[in-house]
């Protein structure tokens, strides 16, 4: 299995957040599992690339990264985070 490229990561993040719907969030690991399978050896290595793509998408205004229900600074956040569509999309 080949490692997904940035465009596949982006497409998966956007598709999953759109499927979940406005006002609802996804966990980044959902995207990792969708691409890497259920085994941690498959999806675990995708978590950092997914975070990088999520940060870029937030800076572009295409998704929102939240922590404890609030949007975060994409250049400075730690810990568990979730992803959602921007309001009105």
N, C-alpha and C positions, 0 to 999 in steps of 0.2 A: 504494500500500500504506500503510495507516495504522500508526502506531506502536503497538505493543502496550501495554496499560495494565498497572498493577501486578498486577491479578488474573491476567492472562495470563502474566506473568513468573513469578508464584508457582506457578501451576498447572504450568507447564513445568518449573521447577526440581524441584518435588515429584515429578512424573511421571518425569522422567529419573533422579532418585536412586532412586526405587522400582524402576524397571526394571533399574537396574544392580545393585541388591540390597545387603543388609547387608554391611558391611565393605569395599565397593568404592566408588570415588569417580568423580565426573564433573568435567570442566573447565567452568567457567562459560561458556566460548565455545561449548560444545556446545548450551547453552540458547539463546545468542544466535543461533547458526546455525539452530537449529530454528525460530526465530521470524522471523529477518531474512534467511534465505537464505545461500548460500555466498559471495556477494560481500562484501568488507570494508565497502563503503558501506552494506550492509544490516545486517550484524550488529555492526560496530564501535561505532556509536552506542548500542547496547543494553548494552554492558559496564558502564557506571557504574550505570544503573538496575538491572541484575541484581545488582550488588554491594550496592546499598542494600537490595534485597529479601532477599538472602541474609543480610545482617546482621540484619534484622528477624526472619527465620525462625529464625536461631540463637538470638536472644534469647528467642524463644517456645519454644525447645526442639524445633523441628521438623526442623532439619537441623544439621549440624556443619560449620564451615569449618575446613579443615586447611591447614597449610603444612609441608612436609617431613614429612608423616605425623602431625603432632601438632595437636590442636585449638588454635585461636588465640583471643586476646581479640578479640571482635567489634568493639570500639571502637578497637583499636590493632593493625592488622596491615598489612603492606606486601607488595608483590611477588606472585609467582605463588601462587595458592591453589586448593584443590580443595574439592568439596562431597560430603558423604555423609549417609546417614541416621544418626540417633543409634543407639547399640547397643540391641538388644532391640526394634527396630521393624521 
